Amino acid sequence: MSLPKDTPIDTYLKAAIDLQNQERWQESIDIIEQCMRTHGGHPLAFYVAGRAYEKQNNLQAAAQLFEATLKHDRGFVCLLDLGKVYLRMCDPARATPLLVEALSKKPQSAEALNVLGQAYLDSDDNVQAEKALLAATKIAETAENQFNLGLVYLRTARPESALKAFTRSVELNEADAEAWEYLGQTYCLLSQYVHGILILHKLAKETPSSQRYRHLLTCAFKEFKPETFEPVFREAMLYCLEMESLSYDNLNLAFINLMARDPAQNLLRAALDAPSYDAFAATAVNIQTDSLNDDLLCKGLSAFIARDIRFEAALTHLRRLNLEMHTANQRPALLPFMASMAAQCFLNEYVFDETPTETALISALQTTLSKTNTWSDDAALAMLLLAAYRPLAPLIDSLPLLTPASIANAPKALESVLFEQVTDWLAEREISKTIPSLQASGNEVSDKVRAMYEENPYPRWKNVYRDHSGPNNAVNIDALRHNANGQTLELLNAGCGTGRHVMISSASFPDTNITAVDLSLASLAFAKKRCTEAGLGNVTFYQGDILELGTSLNKQFDIIESAGVLHHMQDPMRGWQVLTDLLKPGGVMRIGLYSEIARKNVVASRQFIADNGFEATLQGIHACRAAIKNLSDFHPAKSITGSPDFYSTSLCRDLIFHVQEHRFTIPQLKDCLAQLGLEFMSFSIARSKIITEYIKAYPDDKKMTSLDNWHEFELQNPHAFANMYQFWCRKPHRTIH
Ligand SMILES: C[S@@+](CC[C@H](N)C(=O)[O-])C[C@H]1O[C@@H](n2cnc3c(N)ncnc32)[C@H](O)[C@@H]1O
């Protein structure tokens, strides 16, 4: 649209505003530009153009134009709009004084109070935020100000008040998915799981494209122990298990407790309640076995390790019962259950106890299968039983049914077991040949550690949620990009193991080159396979020792991650120094180190192992676990059974049989950081209850960065860092004196 040259300014402005009322933003900008060419700059023209740029998300231009207006006229509307733009630009420090000024002109503006509340929230000033938002709700209650109030209450560890505010927010605007999300999570935080899970499940179903909602649903289950059987939980759990790319492990506790309370699961419950296998076998004769083919039970067992002593014993009984029934020619159609049992045992690396009777029966079964050339129902069940006791890969050459041609003709029930245990394993072996090696260090401890992780890659994992913010939200990726002068960011994962964190980082730091290094080729092959399957083309894997990276990797990194690694080196500070030297000034580092306080039970277990001479072999680990399970509850090593890592062979070896382990305290971390010249940024803490408790204890430490406070907190809450100290730190730019 073009207006004649002599058009008066008011006509231009009216035309531009009319266009904006029709959401024709670019045309309105064109008109204002014509107006300015004819009449020069005018405060109102600046303002009208600023609004259009804001709508087009050109915030920088909008801010400049609003600032230009304010030079001539500091009116309420423009002050408010500029404040909002600065908030959107994540600059609450600039927004706040403008909003305060706007309010001085219109103290009763609920909108200005609400936006000011947001600005205070973004500046971590919760007290002022609450004041402004409460004042806003008194004048005109809106879904938005109630939502913001909910955030303030959550941040100040008042979940009950947050629940009320979020409830009110969704009452006022039912369509606000974010408010529902917070409401669901707050219910779970308050242990009101029925409501929380119902809401999060509904959200996930309504937005099937959102992986995040499904992830939140699995997280809701993480600390939940159902006391009763509720179909709602079963349905939500099944929904999660039907989706990919979720961290299924989160479902463990809820799954175990729900299955144990499921009225349909009489055989499983008999196994759970029986004092011994013989007692169980005697009862089992009278119980139908079909319930074991239950969808949720089978999907759960195939997806994650069941981490619980009683449940493990029950599964061990059920495995044996099936083996004995098969041997006695009693063969109910339990293929789905046995396939999931095989998947479970493969996942936990055959950590279940095995009696000599079972050893003999399995050995006989293996002999029979070595003479079997064609699939039948009997052969299928026999293969699944064998796979539930032994990994199939080492048997490829001795079992005719494991040739590629036979696998291709195998019954459907065996498909996933044969794929995981044979096809996948062969693929991994091929992949390992493609991973280049860097120079070895010759360090004796590194050699022992490598040997250990070659035998037991850590951790064997199945699925992971590739978080886009999660534990990395402490890091400002834009600042890193700025620091890298627009070059592609370089990330090093030192000691990447089986690649779980590499997968997560690739989502949190998109468009980044990732270099992943580990001592163990077996772990790297697993990692590379998973990353390739996920379509990650930006990861380069190397076999190598951290000690040598300074000379063998010819570059510096913007981000370095090394979780659970340095404490397994002979001299962790030497390794940490190498990593620090590889980090660019301004770069960030995520480190994970064991806590001395949290690992008291590990120390007791290591002592128990040393006293009893258990070896770090499959047999030694079986014997040790059996002995620990039989200890009195008062023995200091017994509580190790509460650790999730007790429930698989490689995890258990890593947990209590490690060839090298150092532990740290927070004051020590503080010293190490000072020695290396690194600045502490924040802990990555996944458990919201820990965060709530910390906020309650230290309301003044708004950024939660006081290491002295955290040390005091850990002394009061010794399990706070059971999962290591995981934290971000930064390498400052060198200061010139
Ligand atoms: C407990 S695992 C942790 C793996 C991975 N960071 C994770 O959290 O999933 C420790 C890993 O560190 C690796 N590692 C230990 N010392 C190392 C060294 N000196 N250089 C490179 N990798 C090392 C081991 O091979 C092992 O895979």
The ligand as a MOL file (V3000), in Angstrom:
LIG
                    3D

  0  0  0     0  0            999 V3000
M  V30 BEGIN CTAB
M  V30 COUNTS 27 29 0 0 0
M  V30 BEGIN ATOM
M  V30 1 C 31.0710 -45.5730 35.4470 0
M  V30 2 S 31.4080 -45.4880 33.7670 0 CHG=1
M  V30 3 C 30.5620 -44.0050 33.3290 0
M  V30 4 C 30.1920 -43.9460 31.8890 0
M  V30 5 C 29.4270 -42.7110 31.4630 0
M  V30 6 N 30.1440 -41.4970 31.7190 0
M  V30 7 C 28.0700 -42.6690 32.1240 0
M  V30 8 O 27.9160 -41.9400 33.1170 0
M  V30 9 O 27.1490 -43.3460 31.6650 0 CHG=-1
M  V30 10 C 33.0680 -44.9810 33.7580 0
M  V30 11 C 33.6600 -44.9510 32.3640 0
M  V30 12 O 34.8690 -44.2050 32.4190 0
M  V30 13 C 35.8200 -44.8100 31.5920 0
M  V30 14 N 37.1540 -44.4140 32.0600 0
M  V30 15 C 37.6920 -44.6010 33.2690 0
M  V30 16 N 38.9450 -44.1090 33.3200 0
M  V30 17 C 39.1780 -43.5590 32.1060 0
M  V30 18 C 40.2870 -42.9110 31.5280 0
M  V30 19 N 41.4050 -42.7390 32.2100 0
M  V30 20 N 40.1800 -42.4870 30.2580 0
M  V30 21 C 39.0490 -42.6900 29.5340 0
M  V30 22 N 37.9590 -43.3190 30.0310 0
M  V30 23 C 38.0290 -43.7450 31.3080 0
M  V30 24 C 35.5410 -46.2880 31.7560 0
M  V30 25 O 36.0450 -47.0550 30.7060 0
M  V30 26 C 34.0350 -46.3160 31.8520 0
M  V30 27 O 33.4190 -46.5510 30.6160 0
M  V30 END ATOM
M  V30 BEGIN BOND
M  V30 1 1 1 2
M  V30 2 1 2 3
M  V30 3 1 2 10
M  V30 4 1 3 4
M  V30 5 1 4 5
M  V30 6 1 5 6
M  V30 7 1 5 7
M  V30 8 2 7 8
M  V30 9 1 7 9
M  V30 10 1 10 11
M  V30 11 1 11 12
M  V30 12 1 11 26
M  V30 13 1 12 13
M  V30 14 1 13 14
M  V30 15 1 13 24
M  V30 16 1 14 15
M  V30 17 1 14 23
M  V30 18 2 15 16
M  V30 19 1 16 17
M  V30 20 1 17 18
M  V30 21 2 17 23
M  V30 22 1 18 19
M  V30 23 2 18 20
M  V30 24 1 20 21
M  V30 25 2 21 22
M  V30 26 1 22 23
M  V30 27 1 24 25
M  V30 28 1 24 26
M  V30 29 1 26 27
M  V30 END BOND
M  V30 END CTAB
M  END
